[in-house]
Amino acid sequence: MQPLREMGASMREIRVIGDPVLRTPAEPVKDFDRELRRLIDEMFQAMYAVDGVGLAGPQIGVSRRVFVYDISGRKGHLINPTLTVDDAEEIVDEEGCLSVPDRGTGRPAFAPVGRAAGVTVEGFDRLERPVRVQARGSLARCFQHESEHLDGKLYVDRLPKNQARKIILQA
């Protein structure tokens, strides 16, 4: 994986913690047009360039409610998603974020984070067709993580303050 700051000039840059766009709730998508389709393609390109598994609009500086994912054999995108918890059992697993890199390596800093075991996410695809996906495991974790980005939250917000502070200081 390339360090986040070494991506090609033509690619959208991943925004890192400290950028206000990451802490601002994203705006709903209103226009399902060519620009939106291009944005989704650019998001996949930026995500793959750094070996990510999910990426939300704010992470590339676009305050729109859209995210892309490619994890556990499932690939797609969701526009204006709403997330419902189906199974609230908390599963703790290592989680990282492209927007919270370790300053020394440029790679995501990981920490154990609790997430709901099962979720359903509903939204739209690029052609404004309804999409509904039920997820468990790593896909459910990804959907929760990316949905929080759209609400201006980061995974470090779920950590104990001392642990979050340590990760943020290394970013």
Backbone bond lengths (Angstrom), bond angles and torsions (degrees), N, CA, C in turn:
res aa  C-N    CA-C-N  psi(-1)  N-CA   C-N-CA  omega(-1)  CA-C   N-CA-C  phi
1 M - - - 1.450 - - 1.520 108.64 -
2 Q 1.329 116.40 134.39 1.451 120.70 176.35 1.515 109.88 -73.94
3 P 1.343 117.26 143.20 1.467 117.55 170.50 1.524 109.26 -56.91
4 L 1.322 116.49 147.78 1.452 121.14 -173.61 1.518 113.55 -59.25
5 R 1.285 117.64 -31.01 1.468 120.15 -175.18 1.525 113.24 -85.19
6 E 1.347 118.10 1.38 1.460 120.15 -177.31 1.527 112.83 -109.50
7 M 1.312 118.16 19.65 1.457 119.78 -179.91 1.520 109.68 -72.95
8 G 1.324 115.32 158.36 1.453 121.82 -178.73 1.518 112.69 -59.10
9 A 1.334 116.09 152.95 1.452 121.85 -176.18 1.523 112.69 -64.58
10 S 1.344 117.25 -29.47 1.456 119.24 -177.38 1.525 112.45 -80.62
11 M 1.309 116.51 -8.05 1.460 120.64 -177.07 1.522 110.43 -94.78
12 R 1.319 114.41 147.73 1.465 118.57 175.88 1.522 109.35 -66.06
13 E 1.306 115.63 136.68 1.460 121.97 -177.99 1.520 111.02 -82.99
14 I 1.323 115.91 139.18 1.456 121.36 175.83 1.531 107.72 -73.54
15 R 1.315 116.65 125.50 1.461 121.89 177.23 1.524 108.84 -78.47
16 V 1.323 115.92 143.28 1.464 120.26 -177.76 1.523 110.78 -115.43
17 I 1.326 113.59 161.35 1.454 121.81 -177.89 1.529 109.83 -47.08
18 G 1.305 115.68 135.44 1.465 122.18 -173.77 1.522 110.63 110.82
19 D 1.345 116.90 -25.21 1.462 121.02 177.08 1.530 107.80 -76.50
20 P 1.332 118.33 124.55 1.470 121.29 -176.60 1.530 114.38 -58.08
21 V 1.336 119.24 -27.06 1.459 120.92 -178.69 1.535 111.07 -61.81
22 L 1.329 117.12 -27.35 1.465 120.93 -179.55 1.524 112.31 -74.82
23 R 1.321 117.00 -18.13 1.465 121.29 -178.28 1.525 112.59 -108.65
24 T 1.321 116.58 11.08 1.454 122.26 -178.80 1.526 109.58 -112.32
25 P 1.330 118.76 126.40 1.465 119.31 176.68 1.533 110.59 -56.31
26 A 1.327 116.08 134.31 1.460 121.71 -177.87 1.529 111.17 -75.35
27 E 1.305 115.07 152.41 1.466 122.88 -179.88 1.533 110.03 -84.25
28 P 1.327 117.02 144.59 1.473 119.59 175.98 1.529 110.90 -61.54
29 V 1.322 115.42 147.05 1.459 121.50 174.55 1.529 107.17 -77.61
30 K 1.321 115.92 130.93 1.465 120.68 179.39 1.523 111.52 -110.65
31 D 1.326 116.37 -33.89 1.463 120.52 -175.96 1.526 110.37 -107.76
32 F 1.313 115.65 116.74 1.464 121.92 176.83 1.526 106.86 -96.31
33 D 1.323 114.89 79.74 1.453 120.74 -171.90 1.522 111.54 -125.74
34 R 1.311 115.95 -171.51 1.463 122.34 -179.23 1.541 110.74 -60.28
35 E 1.315 116.59 -37.37 1.470 120.41 179.73 1.538 110.72 -61.89
36 L 1.325 116.88 -40.72 1.461 121.06 177.82 1.532 110.59 -65.01
37 R 1.312 117.02 -43.61 1.475 120.05 178.93 1.531 110.61 -62.22
38 R 1.316 116.68 -39.35 1.471 120.73 178.15 1.535 109.82 -66.07
39 L 1.332 116.78 -40.70 1.464 121.16 177.98 1.529 110.36 -58.92
40 I 1.319 117.41 -46.74 1.466 120.96 -179.59 1.531 110.32 -60.99
41 D 1.324 117.46 -43.43 1.473 120.70 177.46 1.524 111.11 -61.14
42 E 1.328 117.00 -41.61 1.467 121.38 179.29 1.523 111.13 -67.11
43 M 1.327 116.39 -33.98 1.466 119.62 178.58 1.531 110.37 -66.92
44 F 1.323 117.35 -43.25 1.469 119.73 176.25 1.525 109.99 -60.95
45 Q 1.318 117.37 -43.68 1.461 121.71 -179.80 1.527 110.66 -59.30
46 A 1.328 116.78 -47.32 1.470 120.72 -179.59 1.525 110.98 -65.17
47 M 1.334 117.49 -40.56 1.461 121.52 -179.91 1.525 110.83 -64.28
48 Y 1.329 117.09 -46.16 1.460 120.17 -178.88 1.530 112.33 -67.18
49 A 1.325 116.84 -32.04 1.468 120.54 -178.93 1.525 112.27 -61.36
50 V 1.333 116.87 -24.85 1.464 120.78 -178.80 1.532 111.73 -118.01
51 D 1.343 115.97 19.53 1.463 121.93 178.30 1.519 113.19 57.15
52 G 1.330 116.69 36.68 1.452 120.47 177.03 1.518 111.38 -81.64
53 V 1.330 115.40 168.39 1.467 121.47 177.50 1.524 111.68 -117.82
54 G 1.319 117.29 -8.88 1.451 122.68 178.24 1.518 109.34 -159.88
55 L 1.331 116.00 151.18 1.457 120.25 -179.86 1.525 108.59 -155.96
56 A 1.314 116.22 130.69 1.465 122.44 179.00 1.526 110.22 -105.07
57 G 1.336 115.71 152.98 1.464 121.41 -179.25 1.517 114.74 -46.06
58 P 1.349 118.87 -49.81 1.458 118.90 -179.19 1.539 114.13 -57.92
59 Q 1.320 117.03 -24.78 1.461 119.44 -179.08 1.520 113.10 -69.06
60 I 1.325 116.94 -15.94 1.461 119.64 173.44 1.526 110.29 -115.26
61 G 1.339 115.81 19.89 1.453 120.96 174.42 1.517 114.95 83.89
62 V 1.338 117.60 12.79 1.460 121.52 -179.17 1.526 108.18 -110.39
63 S 1.311 115.92 109.30 1.464 120.77 -176.26 1.522 110.67 -81.83
64 R 1.337 115.55 67.71 1.458 123.09 177.68 1.522 108.66 -129.99
65 R 1.331 116.56 147.90 1.456 122.42 -177.25 1.534 110.06 -81.78
66 V 1.309 114.87 78.49 1.466 122.11 178.68 1.520 108.59 -146.74
67 F 1.333 116.50 140.23 1.462 120.16 171.07 1.516 110.31 -142.65
68 V 1.332 114.23 156.57 1.468 122.53 177.11 1.521 107.72 -118.95
69 Y 1.340 115.47 158.21 1.463 119.87 179.34 1.525 110.17 -154.04
70 D 1.314 114.99 153.08 1.459 122.99 173.58 1.521 105.79 -154.61
71 I 1.337 115.98 95.23 1.454 121.96 -172.95 1.525 109.45 -153.18
72 S 1.302 115.83 143.43 1.472 122.27 175.74 1.530 112.42 53.53
73 G 1.327 116.32 38.24 1.453 120.12 178.60 1.523 114.38 76.44
74 R 1.308 117.38 7.83 1.478 121.96 179.42 1.524 108.66 -118.07
75 K 1.312 116.03 130.35 1.463 122.03 -178.78 1.519 108.30 -131.35
76 G 1.324 116.43 139.18 1.452 119.31 177.04 1.510 112.39 176.92
77 H 1.301 114.04 -166.52 1.459 122.15 178.04 1.514 107.63 -147.73
78 L 1.309 115.72 155.84 1.465 121.70 177.27 1.521 109.17 -136.78
79 I 1.305 114.50 135.59 1.458 121.57 179.41 1.521 107.64 -116.83
80 N 1.326 115.94 134.39 1.470 123.13 -177.03 1.536 111.41 50.77
81 P 1.332 116.57 51.38 1.463 119.09 -176.56 1.525 113.38 -74.48
82 T 1.330 114.39 149.05 1.455 121.83 168.25 1.513 106.06 -123.62
83 L 1.317 115.87 138.84 1.450 121.72 -175.00 1.521 109.80 -115.43
84 T 1.331 115.96 134.40 1.449 122.82 177.01 1.517 108.23 -123.07
85 V 1.319 116.60 133.13 1.462 120.82 177.43 1.525 108.39 -82.22
86 D 1.332 116.06 124.27 1.463 122.57 178.87 1.528 111.69 -97.34
87 D 1.319 115.59 -33.29 1.465 122.03 -179.12 1.525 106.98 -135.71
88 A 1.330 116.43 104.85 1.465 121.65 -173.98 1.524 113.67 -79.22
89 E 1.327 118.57 -1.69 1.468 119.14 177.09 1.530 108.58 -53.95
90 E 1.324 116.51 127.14 1.456 120.06 -177.68 1.524 110.64 -82.82
91 I 1.317 114.82 126.23 1.460 122.38 175.69 1.525 106.95 -111.23
92 V 1.322 116.27 123.12 1.464 121.37 178.86 1.525 108.56 -98.02
93 D 1.327 115.72 128.31 1.457 121.36 178.58 1.525 108.06 -152.02
94 E 1.327 115.44 163.77 1.461 120.86 178.43 1.522 109.40 -66.74
95 E 1.322 115.12 136.85 1.453 120.58 179.99 1.522 108.64 -141.05
96 G 1.311 115.27 143.05 1.454 121.45 176.98 1.508 109.21 -134.56
97 C 1.328 115.49 178.14 1.457 119.73 -177.30 1.521 109.40 -150.41
98 L 1.328 115.80 134.54 1.458 120.41 178.54 1.525 111.85 -60.58
99 S 1.330 117.15 -25.60 1.469 121.45 -179.18 1.520 113.28 -89.53
100 V 1.329 116.87 1.82 1.468 121.39 177.18 1.525 107.58 -129.24
101 P 1.348 116.12 71.46 1.463 119.08 -178.05 1.525 112.28 -83.64
102 D 1.304 115.16 155.42 1.458 121.48 170.19 1.528 106.37 -77.13
103 R 1.312 116.80 124.44 1.468 121.60 -176.42 1.529 112.01 -56.95
104 G 1.336 116.58 -34.33 1.459 120.30 -177.46 1.516 113.73 -70.83
105 T 1.320 117.47 -37.84 1.462 120.48 -175.55 1.516 113.55 -106.93
106 G 1.332 117.31 -22.83 1.457 120.72 -175.04 1.517 112.35 79.48
107 R 1.315 117.02 -0.31 1.463 122.05 -179.78 1.532 109.59 -98.03
108 P 1.317 117.11 158.72 1.475 118.86 -178.89 1.525 112.82 -57.28
109 A 1.323 115.75 141.48 1.462 122.39 173.50 1.529 107.14 -87.14
110 F 1.324 116.97 131.06 1.465 122.07 -176.26 1.513 111.40 -106.44
111 A 1.340 114.71 150.97 1.458 122.04 176.49 1.529 107.88 -155.79
112 P 1.336 117.58 154.99 1.467 119.73 176.22 1.530 110.38 -72.49
113 V 1.342 114.89 128.98 1.460 121.72 -177.53 1.526 108.65 -133.61
114 G 1.317 116.21 135.54 1.458 121.21 176.20 1.516 111.27 -86.38
115 R 1.322 115.68 133.88 1.469 122.26 178.00 1.529 108.88 -138.46
116 A 1.318 116.41 157.73 1.466 121.80 176.23 1.526 109.87 -63.84
117 A 1.334 115.90 143.85 1.464 121.58 -176.74 1.524 112.85 -69.46
118 G 1.327 117.88 -32.20 1.458 120.04 -176.78 1.508 112.28 -143.78
119 V 1.329 115.88 139.34 1.461 121.47 -179.91 1.531 110.33 -140.72
120 T 1.310 114.70 162.26 1.463 121.74 168.13 1.517 106.50 -123.93
121 V 1.308 115.81 134.69 1.459 120.34 177.10 1.533 107.38 -120.92
122 E 1.331 114.51 135.86 1.456 121.11 178.75 1.518 108.92 -126.52
123 G 1.294 116.03 142.89 1.453 121.70 178.89 1.511 109.11 -174.25
124 F 1.325 115.24 -142.51 1.462 121.01 -177.67 1.512 109.91 -136.59
125 D 1.345 115.56 157.74 1.456 119.94 173.18 1.530 108.60 -95.87
126 R 1.297 116.79 -177.11 1.466 122.06 -174.91 1.528 113.82 -63.07
127 L 1.337 116.32 -19.15 1.460 120.26 178.68 1.530 112.15 -100.29
128 E 1.335 115.45 13.80 1.469 124.91 178.46 1.534 112.55 67.16
129 R 1.322 115.38 25.56 1.461 120.14 174.10 1.525 108.51 -87.52
130 P 1.336 117.85 140.69 1.466 120.34 179.26 1.533 111.33 -63.35
131 V 1.336 114.80 142.22 1.461 122.32 178.30 1.524 107.51 -130.30
132 R 1.325 115.60 136.65 1.474 121.23 175.91 1.516 107.22 -138.36
133 V 1.338 116.37 122.35 1.456 121.08 -178.04 1.525 109.05 -129.65
134 Q 1.325 115.83 126.32 1.464 121.07 171.85 1.513 106.81 -94.31
135 A 1.323 116.52 140.59 1.459 119.66 -175.34 1.518 111.76 -143.62
136 R 1.320 114.40 148.23 1.460 123.39 172.94 1.528 106.66 -133.88
137 G 1.300 116.39 168.54 1.459 120.96 174.98 1.513 113.76 63.83
138 S 1.335 115.76 -139.78 1.463 120.03 -174.25 1.524 112.50 -66.42
139 L 1.336 117.77 -30.75 1.470 119.20 177.17 1.532 110.36 -67.19
140 A 1.327 117.31 -41.11 1.468 120.90 176.77 1.526 110.43 -62.28
141 R 1.321 116.83 -41.81 1.471 121.57 177.75 1.522 109.91 -60.77
142 C 1.315 116.49 -45.97 1.463 121.49 179.88 1.527 110.82 -59.77
143 F 1.334 117.47 -47.17 1.468 120.77 -179.73 1.527 111.28 -60.68
144 Q 1.321 117.04 -40.08 1.468 119.83 179.22 1.525 110.50 -67.10
145 H 1.318 116.40 -43.71 1.463 122.38 -179.63 1.539 110.37 -60.43
146 E 1.331 116.53 -50.54 1.469 120.13 -177.35 1.530 111.44 -68.48
147 S 1.328 117.18 -37.01 1.473 120.12 177.33 1.521 110.59 -62.03
148 E 1.320 117.14 -38.78 1.466 119.69 177.96 1.525 111.20 -64.91
149 H 1.334 117.49 -36.53 1.473 119.44 175.46 1.529 110.02 -56.07
150 L 1.326 116.57 -40.48 1.467 120.15 -178.13 1.520 112.02 -67.75
151 D 1.337 116.20 -19.01 1.467 121.33 177.48 1.528 112.55 -98.55
152 G 1.332 117.47 8.12 1.464 121.40 178.33 1.513 113.70 80.58
153 K 1.332 117.30 25.04 1.463 121.23 -179.17 1.518 110.74 -118.14
154 L 1.326 114.97 153.99 1.464 122.35 177.87 1.523 109.38 -122.55
155 Y 1.319 116.87 158.11 1.461 119.95 -177.94 1.522 112.61 -60.17
156 V 1.320 117.95 -28.25 1.465 120.38 179.75 1.528 111.66 -64.61
157 D 1.335 117.39 -20.10 1.465 121.00 177.46 1.523 111.32 -66.83
158 R 1.318 117.63 -19.14 1.466 122.76 -179.47 1.535 112.21 -89.94
159 L 1.316 116.90 -6.32 1.462 121.48 -176.17 1.523 111.28 -91.39
160 P 1.334 116.58 157.67 1.465 118.88 170.57 1.528 109.09 -56.69
161 K 1.326 116.75 145.16 1.472 121.29 -174.03 1.525 113.98 -53.26
162 N 1.330 117.81 -42.44 1.467 118.92 -178.45 1.528 111.71 -66.75
163 Q 1.328 117.33 -36.84 1.458 120.96 178.82 1.534 110.31 -70.91
164 A 1.319 117.32 -42.43 1.464 121.35 177.92 1.524 110.38 -61.99
165 R 1.325 116.83 -44.14 1.467 121.25 -179.63 1.525 110.72 -59.44
166 K 1.322 116.86 -42.40 1.472 121.22 180.00 1.526 110.57 -62.00
167 I 1.321 117.44 -44.72 1.469 121.09 179.85 1.527 109.86 -66.35
168 I 1.320 117.64 -44.17 1.461 120.80 -178.41 1.529 111.08 -63.59
169 L 1.314 117.71 -38.73 1.460 120.92 179.40 1.524 111.67 -67.40
170 Q 1.326 117.24 -24.34 1.462 120.82 178.18 1.521 111.86 -86.46
171 A 1.338 116.27 -11.76 1.468 119.76 -177.54 1.515 110.93 -80.91
